[in-house]
Structure formats: C-alpha cells, structure tokens
Amino acid sequence: MKDSSWRGDFPLLRNRADLVYLDNAATTQKPTVVLDALARYYGCTNANVHRGAHRLSDEATAAFEAARETLARRINARSSREVLWTRGTTEAINLVAGSYGPLAVGDGDRILITEMEHHSNIVPWQQLCQRTGAVLRAVRVLPSGELDRDDFDARLEEQPRIVSISHVSNALGTVNDLPTLIGRAKSAGAVVVVDGAQAVAHFDIDVAALDCDFYAFSGHKMYGPTGIGVLYGREELLDAMPPWQCGGEMIERVRIEETTFAPLPFKFEAGTPDISGAIALAAAVDYLDRQDGNAVATHEAGLLAYATSSLNQVEGLRIVGTASAKGPVVSFLFEDAHPHDVGTLLDQQGVAVRTGHHCAMPLMDALGIPGTVRASFSLYNCLEDVDKLCQAVRTAKSML
C-alpha cells in the first residue's frame, strides 16, 4: 500500500501535502468530523450544561451526556457513572493519586510502577508517597524494552496496595500483557491503575475484560481535541473517594457550615467542563467505530514492520525497543549523534518526529541512553511516509 485511504479524512494532512507526520504518539491529527463537531457546538449549541433553565442549555447538556455514554460504550464500562471527564491522562492519574491514594496507602505501604512509565504515571505517586509515607517501587525493564516478569512477581510479594502501569510504552511502543499483569496484581491484593494513553487509538479497550480498577486516557491521542480526557473508575471505588476539586457543578447543596456533594460522575467534575471537547471526542470515537478495526491494525502493523526492516538497513543506526509485542512506534538512535540533532535534520526535510527522553527519563536511565528519535505511525500514514523517513535518516547520517 503506497497510500492511505484514511489520509483524505484529515484536513491538516490535505493542506500540508509535503508533510510526513510521524509524531502521532504525541498527538494525532483530527478528522473533518471532529472539527465539524467543534464548529457545530459553538455555532449551534453553545451554552453551559446542567444548570440552565432554557432550551439551549438542555440541548448542550443532552449532547454532553450523550458523549459520556459514547465513551462508556467504547471502553465497555458498566455505567456512564464510571466515566469521568478530565483534561487528559495526566489529570486523570493525578485525580486517582490525590483522591483514592490517601484512602489506600499509609506509612510503609508499597506502590508499584515500572521503569517504562511516562512521568505522569511516576510523579503523582512520588508526591503521594511524600504525603503519606508510602514507598514507591519500580519493576525493571529489560534491554529489549519488555518488563522483567520475574522482578514484577518479586515486587508483588511486597504486597503493594496500588499497581499503576502503562498499557503501551510511549517511548518504545512495548505492549504490556495487561490481562496477565492485572490478574497477578489483583491476586496480590492490589488496586490496578492503567495509563492507556498510547493504546486507545490502536486497540479496542474493554475495561470489564481487563478487570482493571482505573483506566486513564487522553482524547488527543485518539483523533479528538486536546484538553479532554477520560478516567474510568469502578463505581464502588469512585463512590468511596472524596472530591478532588471543589466548586460549582459538583455540589448538591452548600451551606456555610457544610456541603453535600453531587452523585457520580459529577462529584469529580468541578466547574464548567470542556463541553465542546467531550462532544468532539465522541465524534472521534464514532469515527473510529466506523473503521474496520482489523484493517487498521493490519495497516499499522505493516507500517511498523516495514519501518523496522528499512531502518535496520541504515548503517550505524540502532533501534531501541525490540519487544515481541509493539504498538506502531519505532525508536532509534545513532551512537555518535544526539537525538535532537537527528530530529532537526529530519525536520528540515519535512519529516516530523519526536526526539528526547519522551517524558520517560527513568526508562532512558535504565537503558543507559540520553534519549531516542521516535517515529510513531497512525492509520493515515503510508509506506511512502516510511520511505521518506528512511531517506531523510540516510541524508541526516551523511551530514552528522
């Protein structure tokens, strides 16, 4: 396949035909239906939700809550009460750490993460440990980019109260075997939090089948707008958690002496929400639902295989992350060149990639490298994009 039939759905790619966009793990481009949903909301339905006494507010509320139902169906939540709107994965994990964390851990209790986590799945747990006296532990990552399963099992013997793990590594593309890992963690008595930011655009997510307790993801990674995301949480856990932020929308009744809070999910959604973002994210989900999932997966796997084979033929280049199960991400470096220099030379040739530590500094430390050049693929990329990447890499190598 020399072209992607999906490319025409994305205005930015039509408007910038010479751009080879391979930074999809950072953010995806937006299809026309998402842009139309944003324009339609502001042009036809713009009003605040839940509190209005007029028809426009009722229409906005109906669209907003319908979006929540769409997201609940997408991830197979038992109820839309288990779907909380957030600004993205980062805020979602902070919400769990800030609200559930103090209920779950105290002095000396263990929280378990891995060395491959994004900073947003490390720093909130560090802060929780500082507040409570809990202890943060991390599972080792092997040179292949896969988790050390023996170390994972050994860490579980310490009976962590919380295990928080990425579904897919943003830096290397490693796909973790969540059913096995979650099963082992829960057998050890842990509550399991999943960072799904890098999975939602590529896999069907079924939180019931995974049996996780929390699952966090961002809209902009799955063709939706920036600034909107979702936290799924088991209803019984969310019910027991105190509000994380307080203000309008999340109250039932306020007196000077005390406040009673609204039921789920509104207890965790203080202030005016990102109404247009939620509605447009639902449009992105509808777009994904209309695609042939097997065809998309086959297409993205083909891009990854072709890119891996092609880059392996470039003299002096080393691919970092060789796990047997990977998402459409390939990270690489030249031993004698800094990733930022390589990325700059690629950009000068119209190829957009990400360089650096990818907000995964502990992983880079574990691998003994300063960072990588990361090319990440999406459904609208094609084999010609990979060819242009490899040609640009060869040109960059000759200039270093």
N, C-alpha and C positions, 0 to 999 in steps of 0.2 A: 504494500500500500504506500504509494508516494504522496498521497494527500489524505487529509482527514475530513470526512463528510460533516463533522461537527463544527469545523472551523467557521463556517458561514454563520453560525448562530451567535457569534461573539463580535460585536461592533468594533471593539478596540483592535482586534486582530485583522478585521477587514480594513480599518482605517490606517493601519500601520503594517502594510503587507510585507515590508522588508524585515520586520522584527521577528527574531527567533526567540520566543519567550519560554524559558526553561527555569522559571523561578516559582513554580506552582506550589511547592511546599511552603513558601512564604505567604502567597496569596494567589488565588485563581482569578482569571478574568470572568466577566459577568455576561451571561447571555442576554439577548434582547428582552426575553420575557421577564427577567429580574429588573432590568432598567425600566421597562414599561410598568411593572408593579409599583415601583417607587414613584414614577411620574403620576400614575393613576391615583395613588393615595393622596399625594399633595395637591393634585389638580381637581379631585372629585370628592375626597372623603376626609380631608384634614380636620380633625377635631380631637380633643382629649378623650380618653377612654374611661369607662366605668362610672364616671361622676356626673356626666352631662344629663340634662333633662330635655334634650332636644334630639330630633331625628338624626342629625349628622353625627352626633356623639354615639347614638345607638348603632349606626352603620359602621363607624370606626371600631367600636367595641366588638361587634359581630365578626368583622374581618380579622381583628387582632386575636380573638379567642379561637376562631377557625384555624388560624395559623398555628396556634398551640396544639390543636387537635391533629393537624397535619404532621407536625413534628413528633407527636406521641405515636402516631401510626407508623411513621418512618422507622422509629427505633423499637417498636413493639413494647412500649410502656403499658402498664396495666391501666393507667388512667392519665388524663391530661393534668391531674393534680400533681403528678410526679415530674412534670416538665416545668422548669423554672427558666425564665428569660434572664440572661446575663449579658455582659458586654463581650464575652468570649471565654475561651478555655481558662485563661489566666484568672479572670474574676471568679469563674465557677470553682476552681480549685481553692482559691482564697476563701470563698464562702464556706466550703466544707471544712477547711482548716480552722477558720475563725469561729464557726458556729458549732459544728459537730466535734471538732478536735478536743476542746476542753471537756466535753462530756465523756470522751473515750479514753483519754490518757492523763496520767499524773506522773509524779516524780518516779523516775526509773523505768517507766513503761517504754516499750520499743515501738518505733515507727519505721517501716521498711520501704525503701525505694530502690532504684537501681542506678548504676553509674551512667546509664544512657539517657537519663531523663532531661527534658527541657528545664531551664531554670525555673519556669513557672510551676514545675512539679518538684522543686527542691526547696526554694527559698521560703515559701509559705510554711512548710514543715519545719524548717530550721527555726523560724520565728515562733511557731507553736512550742517547739522544744525549749526555747529560751523562756517562754512564759510559764511553762508547766513543769519543767524539769525532766521531761521525757527525753529519750535518746534516739537519735536518727542513725540508722544503719543503711548501707547500700550494697546491693548484690553486684558482684564483679561482672565485668563484660570481657568476653574472650577476644583475642585478636581478630577473629572473624566478624566481630560485631554482634555475636549472639550472647545471650545470658549464660552465665555459668550455672547450670541447673543444680550441681552439687552444692554450690555456695548458696543458692536460693533455699534449698532444703535445709542446709545448716542454719541459715538465718531464721527460718521458720521455727526451729527448735527453741529459739529465744522467745517464742510466743508473742510476736508483735500484735499490737491492738489494731493497727492500721497498716495496710499494704497499698501503696499507690504506685501505679505502673503505667507506662505508655503502651498503647496498642501497637503503634508503629513508631519507630525512631525517626524523628525529623531530620537527624543528621546523616544517618546511614541507610534508612529505609528498612531496617530489620523489622519483620513482623513477628511479634511475640505470640507464643502459643497460649492465648488467653484462657481457653477452656481448662487446660491443664493447670496453669499457674493459679487461676482463680480457685479451682477446686482444691488445690493443695493449701492455699492461703486460708480458705474458709474452714477447711478441716483443722487447721491450726488455731481457729478461733478469731481470725482477723476479719475486719470490715475492709472491703476492697474498693478502691477508687481507681478509675481508669481515665487516663488522658487520651481521648480519642481524636485529637485534632487532626492527625495525619491519616486517619482511617476513613473518615466519614465520606470523603469524595470517591473512594475506591472500593469500599465493601458495603454490603448490607449489614447494618448493625441491629442485633436482636438482644436487647438487654436482659430479657427474660431467659433466653437460652444461655447467655453468658453467665447469668446469676451474679452479676456484679451488684454492688450496693450504690455506687455513684458512677456516672459516666459523663464526662465533660467534653464539649467540642465547640468549635467556632464556625460561624456562618461563612466567613470569607474564604475558608479553605474548601468549601463545597459549592462555589459559584454564587454565594449570597453576598450581601453587603458586609462591609467592615463594621465593627462596633456592636454586633449582635451575636449571641451565642446561647448555648443551652446547657443547663445542668439537669441531668436525670438523677433522681434520688428515690430510693424506696420510700413509699409513703409513710410507713411506720417510723422510719428514721427522721424524715423531714418533720413529721408531727412533733417529735420529741425535742427538736432543735430550737433554740431561741432565735429570734430575728437577728440578722447580721447587720442590717442598716435600718434606720427608723425614720419615719416621716409620713408624708401623705401616701395614700393608696393601700398601705399595709396595715391599717388600723381598722378596728371595728367600732370602738368608742374611746374617746380621750376625755379624761377629767384631769384636773390639776393634780389630784392625788395619785391617779393610776391610769393605766391604759390597757385595754384588751385588744388583742391582735386579730386580724382577719384570718380566715382559714386558708389552707393551701389552695393554690400556689402563691396567693397574693401576700402572704406573710413575709415573703422574701423579695418582694418587688416594690421597694420604697420609691416614691417619686414618679414622675411621668416617665414611662418606659420608651424604648425605641420602637414606636408603633410601626413606622414605615419599614424599619429593618426587619421586624418579625414577619410582616406581611410579605416582604420581598424574599426573605429566607424561605417561606413556604412556597413561593413561586419557584425558587431554586430546587426545592425538594420535588415539586411537581415535574420540573424539567428532568431531573434525574430519574424519576419514576417512569417517565415516558421512554427512556432509553432501554435498549436491550442490554441488561447488566452483563450477560456473558460476553457479548460482543465488545463492550467497553473493557472488561477485564482482559480479554484476549488481546485487544489492541494495545493496552498499556503494558501488558507483559511482553508483547512483541517489541515494543519500543525499548524497554529495559534490556531485553536480551540482545537486541541489535546494538544498542549503545555500549553495553558491556563488552561485547565482542570487538566492536570497532575501536573503542578506547584502549583495549588491551593490546592493540597493534601499534600504538603510538610509543615510540622508543622513549624510555625514561619516565613514563607515566605509571603511577601505581594507583589502582583502585582500592579505596578504603571501605571496608564493609562487604564481606563476601558470604553473608548468611545464606542458608539454603532457601529461606522464605523472605522475600523482599517486596516492598512496595516499589512503585516506579520512580526510584531515586538512585542515582549513582554519584558517589563522592570520590574525588580523586585528587592527587597532588603530584607535583614534580619535586623530587627530593632537593633540587638545587634552586627552587623558586618559591617565594611566598605566595600563598593562595590569592591575596589581594592583587598582586601584580598580574597574575594569570587572568583574574576576573576583569581587570581593567583592559587588558589586551583583547579579551573576548568581546567586551562591550564595544570597543572601537570597531569591531567587525559585525556589530548588530546582533550579538548573541547575549542574551540576558541570563545570567546565572547568579547564584548566591555564593559568597566566599566568607571565610572566617570560621568562628567556632560554633555558629548556628545556635547560640544560646544553650550550648551543651559543653561548657568548659570542663566539668569533671570527666566527661567522656573523652575529650581530647587529651586531658592529662593522663587518663588511663591508657590511651593508645600511644602516648608519647609524641604527639604531633601538635603543631600550633593551630591547625585548622585544616579545612579542605575547600576545594571547589566543588559545589554541589549543583548538579543538573537534575531537575525534577520534572516529570512529564505528566501530562493530562490528556484527556480524551481528544482535545483539539490539536495536539501535536502529531507530527507525521514523521516518516522515515527520512524525508528530506531535511527536516529540522536536525535530526541526528547527524546526517552527513555534513550539514553546515557547522554544527558544533565541532565535529572531529576535524574538519578542515581548518576551522578557526583555532583549535587547540594546536594543530601542527604549525600553523603560522606563528602563534604565540611562542611556541617552543623555540622556533628559529630566531626569535627576537630577544629571548632571555639571555 
